[in-house]
Amino acid sequence: MPPPALPSPRFDNIRSGPPNVLLIGSGAVGSVVARHLAASDAIGRILLADVDGELVKRVADSLRSPKVSATPLDAGDAEGLRRTMDGFHLVVNTSLPRFNRPIQGAARDVGLHYLDPANDSRDPFADSETWRAKGLTALCAMGEDPGISNVFARFAADGMDRVESIRVRDGDTASSPNHPFIALFSPETFVEETVASSRIWRDGAYESVPPFGAAETFEFPPPIGPLTVYSVDHEEVDTLPRFIGKGVQYVDFKLALDDTTVRSLKLFRDLGLLERGPPGGPSPRKALFAVLPKPAELAGHVDGHASVLVEVAGERAGERVAHTIYATLSHRDAFERFGATATAYLTGSGMAAGAILLANGTIQERGKLSPESLDPKPFFPILRSFGLDVHERIRHERTLN
């Protein structure tokens, strides 16, 4: 018998049936999350909210579900956020990370559980005790990577006595005949991550890596094959050493970038196109992101594959073991089956899996949580029910003396 749906402190006395969800953001990822939640019996009423009122209405109408409705909402409007949250139990935030704090704060104050796909700081867990004291759960960075990648890392680490290293790899061979430069998730987040310095966890300390540093050729499973990957500033490097334990000595995150993308990113940076400009004056940054294609617009117009892969090496019963877990999806197949790019589908599926496990009460922990803090096993059946094939390979490298 499944555990009961989680209670929300504010609505215990008035609600019946599955919890209601406020889903903020109706772009490429938000649309995927909405589709999954609308199809789940664990979820009650769903309100889709976005600053673009026409977009959110189109997304809601496309789902053809009586439990889905839409409303315009500016995530920067504190009073509007709190007013819209009334009557809900869980907030799922697919907006930009810069809106995490106001949305989290409103959810915490109103008394709602919370989930997002990306952290906005090095230590988003500083107020975990406040959430726990209120009997609330905030599941942070539960998307593809971070998110599915953290679940994979925890699952592999659980089978080891000691963890030596965790290597997270994001591979993509996306290409478009219409767009020489594409970002399959938020262009703003993608550019910020790739042009910034990153960090690697090594021997109990962080070392800084310059932009486009620590490049290597990594062999992804077929049909992707070898790709050049670069160290990128990412949540896994902050959270996995903290929450996996078992003596982990090395953690990195590397993203595949082709030569054209690297040249474009360096050109954006060197020409000053990432500058915000003076208050009230022209903004090169705003102009750049206005002309880049939106991720939702790329669905059906890109070829290639996306893959999230985690390799955990360590010791088990006196042997050195390398456990690799990965999921790969074709962009074309993702569009034909789900109406999204593979990247949006993987990210939205990770978020929806977390939301469903919160809603049906499988996740009982309270406070602010990272995905690797949770039992990973319940995630796998849900991901597979979403049409994602998860593969494993285990290599026994040598017997330890």
SEVEXKE-776097 format. One line per 10 residues: number of its first residue (from 1); their letters; for each residue z, x, y of C-alpha. Coordinates in Angstrom, 3 decimals. Layout:
NUM> A> Z,X,Y  ... $
//
This chain:
1> MPPPALPSPR> 0.000,0.000,0.000  -0.946,1.522,3.375  1.803,2.140,5.929  2.214,-0.484,8.651  0.381,-0.133,11.934  2.271,2.008,14.423  4.403,0.169,16.944  4.073,0.588,20.682  7.453,0.451,22.456  6.138,-1.806,25.206 $
11> FDNIRSGPPN> 4.317,-4.382,23.089  6.468,-4.764,19.959  7.627,-8.209,20.948  4.228,-9.701,21.834  1.629,-8.226,19.552  0.436,-9.282,16.138  -2.288,-7.803,14.013  -3.861,-4.376,14.470  -3.309,-2.432,17.709  -5.598,-2.817,20.696 $
21> VLLIGSGAVG> -7.481,0.216,22.011  -8.566,1.184,25.508  -11.510,3.568,25.147  -12.221,5.490,28.361  -15.718,6.975,28.605  -18.959,5.503,27.257  -21.246,8.532,27.148  -22.662,10.195,24.043  -19.276,10.733,22.359  -17.610,7.551,23.591 $
31> SVVARHLAAS> -20.451,5.460,22.183  -19.926,6.974,18.728  -16.168,6.384,18.883  -16.767,2.776,19.950  -19.084,2.166,17.011  -16.568,3.484,14.477  -13.587,1.630,15.939  -15.485,-1.645,16.218  -16.222,-1.448,12.485  -12.617,-0.659,11.484 $
41> DAIGRILLAD> -10.155,-3.310,10.312  -7.347,-1.016,11.522  -8.353,-1.651,15.143  -7.834,-4.851,17.103  -9.302,-5.596,20.502  -11.320,-2.771,22.142  -11.925,-2.445,25.865  -14.609,0.074,26.825  -14.106,1.529,30.314  -16.328,3.843,32.332 $
51> VDGELVKRVA> -16.999,4.655,35.972  -20.600,3.547,35.312  -20.238,-0.223,35.005  -23.823,-0.810,33.873  -23.611,1.870,31.171  -20.358,0.586,29.698  -21.716,-2.963,29.553  -24.858,-1.765,27.737  -22.770,0.109,25.180  -20.481,-2.875,24.598 $
61> DSLRSPKVSA> -23.431,-5.262,24.238  -25.141,-2.934,21.761  -22.161,-3.143,19.371  -22.480,-6.937,18.993  -18.790,-7.219,18.136  -16.558,-10.072,19.317  -13.613,-7.700,19.631  -15.379,-5.381,22.125  -15.499,-5.920,25.882  -16.268,-3.699,28.877 $
71> TPLDAGDAEG> -14.960,-2.948,32.342  -15.778,-0.471,35.114  -12.974,2.077,35.654  -12.568,5.205,37.733  -10.336,7.585,35.734  -9.226,9.127,39.012  -7.699,5.820,40.190  -4.036,6.017,39.095  -3.218,2.407,39.905  -6.421,1.173,38.281 $
81> LRRTMDGFHL> -5.605,3.128,35.123  -2.154,1.609,34.776  -3.412,-1.892,35.493  -6.200,-1.589,32.899  -3.793,-0.271,30.245  -1.718,-3.446,30.275  -1.921,-5.187,26.883  -3.111,-2.139,24.908  -1.394,0.148,22.407  -3.618,3.226,22.161 $
91> VVNTSLPRFN> -5.722,5.030,24.765  -8.691,7.047,23.501  -9.969,9.315,26.272  -13.526,10.679,26.001  -13.846,11.561,29.696  -13.940,15.099,31.109  -10.870,17.293,30.444  -10.025,17.301,34.168  -9.003,13.656,33.787  -6.650,14.357,30.862 $
101> RPIQGAARDV> -3.509,14.717,32.952  -3.803,11.494,34.966  -4.822,9.479,31.912  -2.093,11.033,29.749  0.480,10.444,32.461  -0.482,6.809,32.853  -0.427,6.223,29.081  2.976,7.872,28.731  4.476,5.946,31.634  3.079,2.591,30.508 $
111> GLHYLDPAND> 4.090,3.236,26.871  0.820,3.791,24.998  -0.163,6.255,22.312  -2.982,8.609,23.279  -5.859,10.706,21.881  -8.444,13.044,23.472  -11.058,15.590,22.263  -10.154,18.616,24.414  -7.168,20.256,26.099  -7.061,20.944,29.822 $
121> SRDPFADSET> -4.601,23.868,29.804  -3.235,26.706,27.684  -0.090,24.720,26.886  -0.732,20.976,26.932  2.335,20.508,24.694  4.906,21.383,27.359  5.948,17.738,27.745  5.967,16.954,24.024  9.670,16.076,24.035  9.092,13.455,26.727 $
131> WRAKGLTALC> 6.506,11.737,24.525  8.780,12.004,21.484  11.744,10.538,23.354  9.586,7.519,24.224  8.536,7.107,20.576  4.932,7.926,21.474  2.227,10.112,19.951  -0.355,12.040,21.956  -2.913,13.638,19.634  -4.653,16.286,21.736 $
141> AMGEDPGISN> -8.008,18.004,21.060  -9.089,15.754,18.179  -12.893,15.935,18.307  -15.293,18.194,16.384  -14.185,21.629,17.488  -11.415,21.436,18.348  -10.398,18.639,16.027  -12.280,18.627,12.729  -12.152,22.435,12.837  -8.329,22.358,13.081 $
151> VFARFAADGM> -8.128,19.913,10.165  -10.336,22.218,8.078  -8.183,25.237,8.990  -4.948,23.479,8.041  -6.390,22.235,4.742  -7.486,25.747,3.721  -4.251,27.340,4.944  -2.162,24.874,2.930  -3.583,26.402,-0.231  -2.483,29.936,0.654 $
161> DRVESIRVRD> 0.817,31.789,0.528  -0.135,33.935,3.500  -2.933,33.541,6.066  -4.676,36.665,7.339  -7.487,35.281,9.498  -9.105,32.067,10.734  -12.678,32.199,11.972  -14.158,29.074,13.560  -17.940,28.937,13.928  -20.035,26.343,15.755 $
171> GDTASSPNHP> -23.687,26.639,14.809  -26.597,24.719,16.268  -30.375,25.068,16.118  -31.128,22.222,18.523  -34.390,22.409,20.429  -36.316,20.020,22.628  -39.962,20.182,23.710  -38.998,18.430,26.948  -35.939,20.441,28.002  -35.752,24.251,27.939 $
181> FIALFSPETF> -31.977,24.089,28.548  -29.862,21.490,26.772  -26.119,20.892,26.453  -25.273,18.565,23.584  -21.808,17.820,24.933  -20.590,17.613,28.537  -22.833,20.067,30.456  -19.962,20.817,32.819  -17.609,21.730,29.957  -20.302,23.641,28.074 $
191> VEETVASSRI> -21.219,25.816,31.057  -17.602,26.437,32.058  -16.662,27.540,28.539  -19.602,29.860,28.011  -19.527,31.740,31.341  -15.746,32.299,31.235  -13.840,35.125,29.598  -12.409,34.202,26.207  -9.549,35.334,24.002  -9.105,36.498,20.429 $
201> WRDGAYESVP> -5.750,36.466,18.628  -5.198,39.803,16.906  -2.018,41.259,15.385  0.367,38.994,17.250  -1.192,39.235,20.718  -4.185,37.994,22.700  -7.003,40.265,23.751  -9.484,39.319,26.457  -13.223,39.202,25.760  -15.781,39.194,28.611 $
211> PFGAAETFEF> -18.349,36.378,28.867  -20.978,36.600,26.108  -18.798,39.180,24.358  -17.973,39.924,20.690  -21.483,38.905,19.630  -22.375,38.984,15.944  -24.906,37.519,13.556  -23.231,34.908,11.392  -24.795,33.476,8.242  -24.402,29.698,8.316 $
221> PPPIGPLTVY> -25.070,27.752,5.111  -28.596,26.364,4.643  -30.520,24.863,6.309  -29.198,26.693,9.394  -29.079,30.332,8.284  -28.288,33.361,10.487  -27.463,32.767,14.165  -26.094,34.938,16.961  -22.627,33.734,17.917  -20.433,34.683,20.886 $
231> SVDHEEVDTL> -16.709,34.477,21.539  -16.013,31.419,23.703  -12.843,30.169,25.377  -11.611,27.445,23.012  -8.492,25.512,22.050  -8.350,26.700,18.431  -7.509,30.241,19.519  -4.521,28.880,21.460  -3.175,26.417,18.901  -3.936,27.756,15.404 $
241> PRFIGKGVQY> -1.737,30.885,15.701  1.033,28.663,17.055  0.990,25.849,14.502  -0.548,27.237,11.282  2.078,29.951,10.794  2.003,31.868,7.494  1.717,35.164,9.364  -1.825,34.605,10.664  -3.038,37.871,12.192  -6.476,36.992,13.523 $
251> VDFKLALDDT> -8.077,33.862,15.060  -11.356,33.556,16.923  -13.868,30.901,17.934  -17.550,31.756,18.210  -20.412,29.556,19.353  -24.095,29.989,18.548  -26.238,30.514,21.657  -29.949,31.283,21.555  -31.525,33.843,23.891  -32.999,31.228,26.246 $
261> TVRSLKLFRD> -29.635,29.541,26.680  -27.858,32.843,27.345  -30.447,33.844,29.965  -30.163,30.422,31.641  -26.370,30.538,31.758  -26.359,34.021,33.266  -28.950,32.927,35.828  -26.863,29.872,36.822  -23.879,32.169,37.328  -25.689,34.984,39.124 $
271> LGLLERGPPG> -27.493,32.650,41.543  -24.223,30.998,42.540  -25.270,27.639,41.113  -21.797,27.099,39.680  -20.109,27.251,43.101  -18.484,24.031,44.264  -19.399,24.566,47.923  -17.283,23.746,50.992  -15.429,20.397,51.198  -17.858,17.800,52.425 $
281> GPSPRKALFA> -20.746,20.279,52.312  -23.578,20.883,49.843  -22.474,21.714,46.302  -24.815,23.866,44.190  -22.711,22.956,41.165  -23.116,19.220,41.701  -26.855,19.640,42.237  -27.218,21.648,39.026  -25.375,19.173,36.831  -27.261,16.282,38.406 $
291> VLPKPAELAG> -30.590,17.624,37.114  -29.460,18.726,33.641  -30.139,16.094,30.951  -27.143,13.994,29.951  -26.138,14.392,26.273  -26.684,10.684,25.570  -30.266,11.003,26.812  -31.028,13.692,24.229  -30.511,11.462,21.186  -33.832,11.195,19.387 $
301> HVDGHASVLV> -35.378,13.990,21.447  -33.943,17.094,19.760  -34.594,18.697,16.400  -32.485,21.107,14.389  -29.000,20.947,12.878  -25.375,21.175,14.013  -22.584,22.649,11.918  -18.841,23.141,12.255  -17.493,25.803,9.897  -14.063,27.346,9.344 $
311> EVAGERAGER> -13.320,30.377,7.182  -9.680,31.043,6.321  -8.801,34.261,4.507  -5.427,35.046,3.004  -3.386,35.497,-0.146  -2.724,33.077,-2.969  -0.833,33.928,-6.134  -1.463,37.645,-5.683  -5.176,37.311,-4.939  -7.054,37.627,-1.683 $
321> VAHTIYATLS> -8.960,34.397,-1.099  -11.532,33.294,1.472  -11.802,29.501,1.767  -14.740,28.152,3.789  -15.060,24.475,4.780  -17.991,23.096,6.738  -19.950,19.999,7.702  -23.609,20.067,8.745  -25.749,17.281,10.162  -29.378,17.075,11.286 $
331> HRDAFERFGA> -29.950,15.900,14.857  -32.917,13.843,13.708  -30.964,12.298,10.839  -28.037,11.572,13.161  -30.346,9.669,15.505  -32.075,7.710,12.748  -28.795,6.781,11.036  -26.372,6.562,13.921  -28.372,6.598,17.190  -26.739,9.841,18.408 $
341> TATAYLTGSG> -27.181,13.594,18.335  -25.400,15.395,15.502  -23.039,17.006,18.011  -21.996,13.684,19.542  -21.641,12.143,16.110  -19.419,14.926,14.773  -17.223,14.857,17.882  -16.949,11.075,18.009  -16.254,10.879,14.277  -13.359,13.320,14.571 $
351> MAAGAILLAN> -11.897,11.262,17.407  -12.349,7.954,15.574  -10.727,9.345,12.417  -7.674,10.376,14.418  -7.527,7.009,16.177  -7.722,5.070,12.906  -4.963,7.177,11.326  -2.808,6.540,14.370  -3.596,2.824,14.328  -2.887,2.261,10.624 $
361> GTIQERGKLS> 0.377,4.210,10.766  -0.659,7.154,8.591  0.250,9.476,11.466  3.983,8.918,11.927  4.817,12.053,13.916  5.795,11.572,17.540  5.382,13.853,20.543  2.308,15.771,21.631  0.443,17.034,18.585  -2.414,19.360,17.733 $
371> PESLDPKPFF> -4.551,18.272,14.739  -3.397,21.176,12.538  0.195,19.897,12.887  -0.745,16.924,10.682  -1.379,16.439,6.972  -5.150,17.079,6.754  -5.834,15.168,3.556  -6.105,11.634,5.016  -8.880,12.752,7.367  -11.368,13.603,4.628 $
381> PILRSFGLDV> -11.966,10.109,3.154  -12.497,8.708,6.641  -14.975,11.439,7.613  -16.876,10.847,4.388  -16.894,7.085,5.030  -18.609,7.927,8.331  -21.441,9.581,6.387  -20.343,13.197,6.889  -20.646,15.527,3.904  -17.844,18.078,3.856 $
391> HERIRHERTL> -18.480,21.165,1.731  -16.172,23.896,0.449  -16.582,27.296,-1.102  -13.777,29.560,-2.284  -14.276,33.255,-2.843  -11.720,35.333,-4.737  -12.245,38.768,-3.241  -9.883,41.049,-5.120  -6.580,41.222,-6.994  -3.726,42.527,-4.858 $
401> N> -1.481,45.287,-6.165 $
//
